[in-house]
C-alpha cells in the first residue's frame, strides 16, 4: 500500500571517517528509522495473522486446515469452499442471507441519518427550555449497558406480534437510539459558525430551511462517518437478530454463520471459514475504500470499531 | 493522512444565541421539541419505559406466558446463592480487570511508537486499526476458535518453542487468556485515539525537557502521561464499560453455553441464557439492573478519582 524505505544499504557508506557530526546523525537517523520499520512490520504481521489465516484457510481443502499444517501457503488452493459456502444452510442460500444483511444495514443507515441529524440540530442549534437536561440524558445513555432494556423491549415487541420481523431491529434506528451518532453530529454542528444561522434568520429562513439547506450540506463529513459506522455495526450485529429472528429465511449473515457452525460442527471446516470470510468481505471492502474517513472518525470522535 | 483532525476535540463555542423576543422564543421552543421528537420518542419508548419496567420485573417471577408475580427481593437474594451467577461475575471481572489495562497499554505503546514523522504512518495506523472493526464479529470468533483450537496454529507454534499449554479452547484454564488476547488484539481503536492525543502535545515541551537532561522515562511520566491524561481517561472509561458487555464472541466460542466448565460464562451470556432460554425474565432483569448499578458505580469512581490524575489544559489557572 505504502512503500517503505529500507535504507540499510547506504548506511555503511555514510559512516565516513571524517567525523562530520552531521553525517553521523544522518546515519543514526537511518538506523533508527530502519529499526522502527522492522519492529512495526513485525507487529503488523502478528496483528494481521488471524485475518491472513482466515483468507488462506478459506481456499484450502479441509485436510490442510488445522492439524499439523501451520503454513499459510498450500499447493491445493481452490474455490471449492466458497462453492459449498454459497449453497447456504437450512435450505436457504447464502445470497438470501446477504440480501437480509443488506436490507438491515441500509435500513439502519437511512434511519440513523434521518433521525440523528434532525435531533442533533435541535441540540446544537435551537435554544429551548429543557435542552441541556435532555442533552445530559442523551450522554448518559452512551454509558448505559443496553442489556437493561432488552428484556422489556422483547416483551413489548412480542406482545405486538412483531417478533420475527425486522421492525424491532430497525425501529430504534429511526428513533435515534444510537446516541453516539447524535452526539457526533451535535459536536460537528457546534463547530459550524453561528453567523450562518443568524444571516439566514435575518433573510427570513425558519429552522426547516436552515436545517435542510445550510446545515445538511455542511454536515457531509459527519453524515459519511455515521453512514459507514452504522452500516458496519448493523452488518456485524449478532445479539439483536439472535433475540428477534426465528426463521432462517430472515437471518442476516452472523446468525446464518451460527447456524452453519451448529449444523456442520467442524465436519466442513473449510466451508465454515469461507463463509466467515464472505460475511466479512463487505466490511473489509468498506474499510479499504473509506479507511481515511474511518480512522479520522475514530481519532476525532472516539467512535468504537 | 497526518492531517490534523477536522473536528477539534475542544469544541469551543456552542452557538450562544442572542437574546430574542418572546414570540421568537415560543417559536424556538416549538421548533426545538419538533426537531427533537425522534430522539425523544425513542428515549421514552425504548429506554426510559423499558428501564422502569425491567426494574419492576426484577421484583417478579415472569416467564412471558403467565402474568408477572411479585416476589420482592427474592431474585436478588437468589442471585448471590447462584453459583453460576457468581461464576459469571468472576469471569467478567477478570476479563475487565486484565483485558482492559493490557489492551490500553498495547494501544499506548504502539501509538507512541507510531508518533513520528516517518514514512508509512498511514499504512501502519490502518493495519493496526483493522482488527477493531471486525474483532467483535461472529466471523472472527469462529476464526479465533479455530486458531486457538487444540493443535491449531497457535498451539503448534508454541509447541515449536517447547511450550505445551494443553490446548486453549477446550482447556478451562486457558479460555480466559484466549478471550483477553481477543480484546487486546483490538487495540487499534484506542490506539488511534491516543495518536490523535499525542499529536496535540507541543514538541517544545520535549525539547525543553531534553535540554534539562530528562531521559525518556522522565519525559513519559512528566510530559506524555499528564498531557495525555484526558485521552487516557476517556479510553479507560469507554473500554471498561464495553468490556462488561462482551457477548457475541463469548457466545460463538462457547457454542452459546459458556463452557468449558463455565470458564467463558460471561455476565451478558448468562443473562441471555436465563432470560431467553429459560424464560426467567424477572431473574434476568435483576441481573440487568445489577449490571447497570455496577457500571454506574464504576463510572462514578472513575470521575471522582479522575480529579487527582487527569489534567485538562484549559483549567490550569
Interface residues (C-beta under 8 A of the other chain):
Chain A: X1 X2 X3 X4 X5 X33 X36 X37 X39 X40 X43 X44 X47 X48 X50 X51 X53 X54 X57 X65 X66 X67 X68 X70 X114 X115 X116 X118 X119 X121 X122 X123 X124 X125 X126 X127 X128 X129 X131 X134 X137 X138 X141 X143 X144 X145 X146 X147 X148 X149 X150 X151 X152 X153 X154 X155 X156 X158 X171 X172 X174 X175 X176 X177 X182 X187 X188 X190 X191 X194 X197 X198 X206 X207 X211 X221 X232 X236 X238 X239 X242 X243 X253 X254 X257 X258 X261 X262 X269 X272 X273 X276 X277 X279 X280 X283 X284 X287 X291 X292 X294 X295 X296 X298 X299 X300 X301 X302 X303 X304 X305
Chain B: X1 X3 X5 X6 X7 X8 X9 X11 X12 X13 X14 X15 X16 X17 X18 X20 X25 X28 X29 X31 X32 X33 X34 X35 X36 X37 X38 X39 X40 X41 X42 X43 X45 X46 X47 X49 X50 X51 X53 X54 X57 X64 X110 X113 X114 X116 X118 X119 X120 X122 X123 X124 X125 X126 X127 X128 X129 X130 X131 X132 X133 X134 X135 X136 X137 X138 X139 X140 X142 X143 X144 X146 X147 X149 X151 X152 X153 X156 X157 X185 X186 X188 X189 X192 X193 X195 X196 X234 X235 X237 X238 X241 X242 X244 X245 X247 X248 X251 X252 X255 X256 X268 X271 X272 X275 X276 X281 X284 X285 X288 X289 X291 X292 X295 X299
